[in-house]
Amino acid sequence: MSRKTFYNRRIRLKARKKRKQLRANIMKGVILAGVLLLVSGITVIAARHFLPPDTQTASNPLTLDNEGDQEAPKPVSEVTVTLRTAGDIIIHKPFLTSPLYYDQETQTYDYNSIFKYCREDYEEADLTVTGVEGALTGENYSGYPLFHTPDAIIDALKANGADMCLIANNHIYDAGDSGFLRTAEVLRNKGMLYTGGRTSTSEKKYTVQDINGLKVGIMDYVYETQPVDGHKTINGISMSSTGEELLNTFSEQDLESFYQEAKDNIDAMRSEGAEYILAYMHWGIEYQTQESQVQREIAQKLCDLGVNALIGSHPHVIQPVDLFTSSDGSHQMPCAFAIGNHLSNQRRQYIDQRPDGYTEDGVMVTLSLTRNADGEVSLTKMDFVPTWVYYSQANGSEYYVLPLDHPETIETETGLPGISSSVQESIARTSGIIGEGVEKIQNALPIR
């Protein structure tokens, strides 16, 4: 039996014992009142003065049996939960052909080793979230430009402690309806939570997760590209009517419709008991380390609608962190505009737009939410752990996602020699982008 269960049980036993004693005291008072009535004509009401002081606020003894033995209202439970989010995972061609991950004899993939240095980070959070850009097609695998990704990437994430996958991204439709729908089905069958898309209109456009007794509402959206023949498109691929209904998308040319849908989602999540609202946005301009004006506009509106925290992805690089205040001044919303690539083959030597290493960097964002005894939920801590993708061709294409929270010992801990300078460069790049915003948020904590 846990300490919490034991403690709650002791409270119930004490309350039950107190109620029994209360009834005994009441009966004594009633008998005494009857005797006094016979002797001195004092009314029944006067008998209440002879009850012990701690029973003066008890129910009227003459109506106790009708009201029943009511349980006292349960106190609000105090709890702290942690939500950790990592950036985009993109399975480029080397992940499909490397002998380190592909067994040609069995024609199977195994990506577990890539995340072994992240496992502790994934597992220690109460909910770990990431996103895989691409469709889980089950066959005909390919990298850029159409990402048809093996199911094994989900097995690896789940085995290393990840809990939820965001599927509203600009490559989810790379295999059309079948790939999009199969992705959701695979996640469901493997026991991986997901949001951002549905397999039927009877499902919700959001999810409310009960995390150790604290309910968190989560929604996830991806930007649309220019429509074709009246149909929405994702990354230039025309969507069917089915896809349009089932994938969470927004158009920068019609933001009012998105804002109304977001409001409806938020209202519904609140009605289902959500105490904290987290929004994920797949947005922004690729390879730009500065957020766009449209991103800022959307962030401000979501803050005004009641979103408590916002985390973005898609640009393949990290973008700044900021703290928004709602127009009415009622609350503040931390926003990480883009948290970079968590895993990809976007090395500096391959990316003409960013030959400076920014596409190799990511950041894991952790929200610590605390509910106090009054039922108020606050963001009491927000951590940003830089990550860097290690790559080597020594044994075939080999990759590791490395958290950089202990750079001084990383070579010893990983056994990867000669990486210290690259690690320090990655940290400097990340700090240069988010440092000011992180300090702004830290100074504002706790945020309600």
Secondary structure, DSSP 8 states (H G I E B T S, - for coil): --HHHHHHHHHHHHHHHHHHHHHHHHHHHHHHHHHHHHHH---GGGGGGGS-GGGTTS--TTTHHHH-----------EEEEEEEEEEEE--HHHHH-TTTEETTTTEE--GGGGTTTHHHHHHSSEEEEEEESEE-SSS-B-TTS-EE-THHHHHHHHTT--EEE--STTTTTTHHHHHHHHHHHHHHTT-EEESB-SSTTS-SSEEEEETTEEEEEEEEEE-EEEETTEEEETTEE--HHHHHHB-EE-TT-HHHHHHHHHHHHHHHHHTT-SEEEEEEE-S-TT-SS--HHHHHHHHHHHHHT--EEEEE-SSSB--EEEEE-TTSS-EEEEES-BBEEE----TTT-TT-TTSGGGEEEEEEEEEEE-TTS-EEEEEEEEEEEEEEEE-TTSSEEEEEE-S-GGGHHHHH--TT-HHHHHHHHHHHHHHHHHHHHHHHHH-SB-
